[in-house]
Amino acid sequence: MLPIDNSDPWLLSFPGLKLMVFTCGDNSSSCCGHRDTSRPIFRPRLVESLKGIPCKQTRQLSMLVGTDVPHVFSDVLFSSHSLEVHLSLDFIIVAAGLNFTVFLTRQGHVYTCGTNTHGQLGHGDTQDRPTPKMIEVLGSVVQIAAGPSYILSVTENGTLYSFGSGANFCLGHGEQQNEFQPRAVQKFRRKGIHIVRVSAGDEHAVALDSNGFVYTWGKGYCGALGHGDEIEKTTPEMLSSLKNQLAVQVCARKRKTFVLVDSGSVYGFGSMGFGSLGFLDRRVLDKVLKPRILDTLKSHHVSQISTGLYHTVVITSRGKIFGFGDNERAQLGHDTLRSCLEPTQIFNRDTSEDVESM
């Protein structure tokens, strides 16, 4: 996340501003948090069950990328198909899985709603929930991430909990059984490792600890775990090749992973499909088995990165946004390009230039 300066005059011009959660899109599985599931929510609608609930993170810019999430949560939304940039003040943290949604409040409470086939809502059963309900057994949570059918949550004391579908070993417990309630990942707890951030991919997961070390687990297809092979890891394993780097953000999606380090450099590994990994030699290689620095971003100090199925977006410390990968549905914000094989600027402030390649 990119913190905004609290002295920003734009922010100070709205003292006491209270924001609420509005959702729109496909609500057939209740993932928008409304009881009416008979038709899509065509216009943003207030989520009544979240009225009056304080929000978690303050004064921040967050970015959501993904073509397969048919519902949107925002207070201010700038949308170009799959690219949504949310400008939030006291706004709730929201993560969207496949037909379910998870919310994090300012007090550290987690609410879930939607489909619950694998127990991913965390209430100890497989009953669907049409409106958000709080998970009672979790402590004070500071971050959440949602995979297709599972949830990862980090508590204030650095404990990582996972629940939902155990497929692909994404829960990190060494087995593939479903968990209907939050369960602590014991490998971190036994070693006293304090987790600060997580990212939930389709078939693997990645975590970052308080010392800047990175851990991956799940399926190793195309080298998505970064250990130099494609072997699955049933529990978290540290990425030894990045031990000399101080990681500040991790980002996982289908068969690929990105790690952002404190110098502003980005490392990527996994599948090079559609150019969404950002390497220009994708015609020579189809996968990267170990973390490799993205030379195409070396001239920029990257502050945040987010990736979808086949495209990726980064924000630099100067506020510029670059995207690369598939653009078939204009998800990178350009209506004239079918793909961007190298990072290409989006929303250029200079309106005389619509596209700026690096």
N, C-alpha and C positions, 0 to 999 in steps of 0.2 A: 504494500500500500504506500501511497505517496502522501505524506503529511503536508497540509497547507499551513503556512505561517498564521498563527493565531492573531497577528496584528494586521492581517489583510483587511483593508478598509471595506472591501465588499462584504466580508463576513461581519464586521462590526456595524454595518448599516442595518442589520437585521437582529437587534437584541431580542432575546427571548423567543426566537423563532422555533416553533414546534412543527416537526414534520411527521407525516403518517405514511403507512405503507399502502401502496396501491398496486394491484396486479392486473394483468390482462393476458389473454391467450387461451390455449387449450386447457380446459378445466375438467375434462372427462374423467380424470382420476383424482380430482380434488386437489391437484398440486398448486392451484392458484389460491387455495384457502377459502373458497366460497362454497356454500352448500348446493348451489345450482350447478349440476353437472350435465344438464341436458343440452347445453349449447356453449360455444366458445364465449369468452368474455372479450368483446370487441373493443371496448374502451376501458381505460384504467379505472378500477373499482376499489374503493376502500376496503381493506381487510378488517372487518368489524371486530373479530376476536382478538386483534392486536392493538386496538385503540387503547390509549393510556399506558401502554407498556413502554418504559424508557428504552432507548436504543444503546447499542454497545460502543461503537467507535465514533469519535468526534472529529470533525474537520478533516476529512480525508478525501482523496480522489481514488476511486476504485474502478477496476476494469473487468468486464466479463466478456469472454469470447467463447462462442460455441454455436454451431449451426443446428445442433440437435436438441436444443432446449426450447420448446415451443411456448414457454411462459416467461414473463419478464417482471422483475420487481424493481421499482425505482421511485425516486421522488422527482428527479429531473432526468430525462432520458434523451440522449442523442443517438439515434439508431440508423444503421446502414445494414439492413438484413441481419447478419449474425454479429455485427460489431456493435456492442452497446457500451457507452462510457457513462458511468453514473457519477454525478457530482453530489456528494452527500455531506450534510453537516452532522447533526445528531441522528444518524441513520443506522438502522438495523443491519447486521451482517446476514446475508442470505446466500445459501448454496443450493443449487438445483441438481437433483439426480434425474433418473429416468422415471418420470411420473410421480415424483415426490419432492418435497421441499423441506429445508431445515433453516430455522431462524435462530439468531443469537442476540440476546438483549444486553443492555448496558450492565445489568446486574450479573451477567454471566449465565443466565438461564437459557436453555435450548428448547425450542418448540419445533415440532414436526407435523406434517400433514401429507395426505396423498396415499398412494398405493403402498401396501405393507406386506407384500408376498413373502419376503425373506426376513421380516422382522426389522427392516431398516429404519423404522420409525422409533425403535428403542423403548417400546412400552411393555415388553415382555410377552407379546402376542403377535399374531399376523392379521389383526383387524385393521382395515383401512380407516383412515381418519379424514373426514371431509373438511375439518377446520383445524388450525394449529392447536396442539396440546403439548404442555410442558413435560419433558422427561424428568421425572422426580429424582432418579438415583444419581444423576451427575452432580458433581460439585461445581465450583465457580469456573466456567469455561471461558477461554480467551480466544480460541480460534476453532473454526469448523471447516470441513471439506467434505464434499459429497462425490462418490463414484456413481456408476450406473445404478447399483442396488446396495450400496453400503455407505456408512458415514464414519469419518474420523473426527475426533474432538480432542483438543488439548486443554487441560485444566491449568489453573493458575500456578499450581505447584509443579508443572512440567510433565505431568503424567499424560500419556497418550491412551485414549480409549477408542475402541472400534466396535462396530456392530452392524448387523445386516447380513448380506450374502457372503459366505466364506469362499466362494469360487475364486480360483486363481491365487489363493493364499493372500489376498489383498488385506485381510484383517490382521495379518502378522502374528498369528497364534501357532503356526506350525501345522495347522490342519485346515480342512476346507468345510467344516460344519458351520451352519448359520448361527449367528448370535442374536437373540431377540432383545437383549439388554446390553448396555455398554460394558465392555470387558477391557481391563487394562492390559496393554501389551507388556508382558512380563520381562521380555529381554531388556527393555529399557529400564524398567523398574528395578530389576535385580542388580543392574550395573550402576544405578544412581544417575542415569543419563537424563538430563533435563531438556525435554523437547519444547521448542518454541514455535515451529511452523510445520505444517504438513500440506501435502497435495495428493489428491486421490485421482489416479488414472483409471482407465477402463479395465486394465488387466494387471496393473502394478501400482505401487504407492511409493512416496518419497517423503522423508522427514529431515528436519534441520534441528540440531541441538544448540544449546546456549554457547558452545565453544566454536560454532561455525562449521561443525562436521556434518556430512550428509550421509543418510542411510536410505537404502532402497530394498524393496522386497516385492514378491509376486512373480508373474511370468516374465521371462527374460527375452521374449521375442525381439529380434532385430537389435539386440543389445540395449534394450530400454532400461536395464538396471545399471549399466555402465561398468560392469566388472570384467569386460574383455571377452565375454562369451554370451551364449543365449540360454544359460542354465537358470532355471527358476530358483528363487530363494524363498523358503517357507517362512522365515522370520527375518527381521531387519538385519542388513549387513552394511557396515561402513564402507564408503567409497574411498579406498586407500589412495587412489590417484589424485584426490583433491584435498588430502590432509594438509598440504602446505598453503591452501587457499582459505580465506575467511568467507564462507558463503553467507549471504544475507536473504536469499529467497530461493525456493525450489518450486518447480512447476512440472506437472506430469499430465499427459493425456495418452491417447491410444498409441502405444508402442514407441513413445518418445519422451524425453525428459530434458529440462533445462535447469541449469543452476546459475544464479546470478551471484557474483562475488563483490566484495566491498570496493574493488577498484573500478567497478562499472562494467567489467567484462562479463560476457555470457558464454557458458559452456553448454554444448548440446550433444546428445547421443541418442541412438535408436534409429527408427525408420526415417529414411530420407524421402519417402513418398510425397509427391506433389510439391516438393521444394520447401515444405514447412519446417524443416530443420535449419534452413538458412545457409547451407553449404553449396558452393557453386559447382562442385564436382559430382553432383548427383547422378549424372549420366555414366560416370565411371564406377561409383559405389552406390549401393542401395541401402546401406546401413552403416552406422558408426557404433562400434562396440565399446569404446571408452570415451570419457569426457574429452571434448575437443573444442577449443576456443573458436568462436565465430569471428573470423577475420573481417567479414563484411560489416561488423559493428564496431571494429576497433577504434574508429575515429570518433565514437560517441561514448558518453558515460551513461550507461543504461540504468534506470532507476526501478523499472518494473517490467515484468514479462508475463504474458498470458498466451496460452495456446489452445486451439480448437482441434477438431479431428484432422484437418488438412491445411490449416493456416495458423499463423502466429503473429502477435502484435507486441511491440515494445514501446515503452515511454522513456525518453531520455531525461537527464537532469535539467535540460533546458525546456522541457515541456513539449518536445517534438514527438510525434507518433509515427512509427514505421511498421509496415506489415509485409509479410512474405508468405508464399505458398499459394494455395488454390484461391481463385477469385471468380469462380464460375457463377456464383450468385451475388457478386459484388460485395462479398463479405469483408474485403479489404478497403472498401470505400471508393473504388474506382469503377466506372461503368464502361471503360474502354479496354480494359485488360482482362484476359481470361486467367492469367496467373502472374505472379511476381516471383521470379526465381532469385531475386536479391532484395534486401530491404528497400521498400519504396515508401516515401513519406505520404502520410494521410493527414487530411485537414491542415494543409499548409496555411500558415497565417498570411502569407503573401498571396493574395487572391489572383495575382497575375500568373502564378504558377500552380497548376493543378496537380502536377506530379513531379516529385524531385527524387531521382534515383541516387543512391549513394555510390 
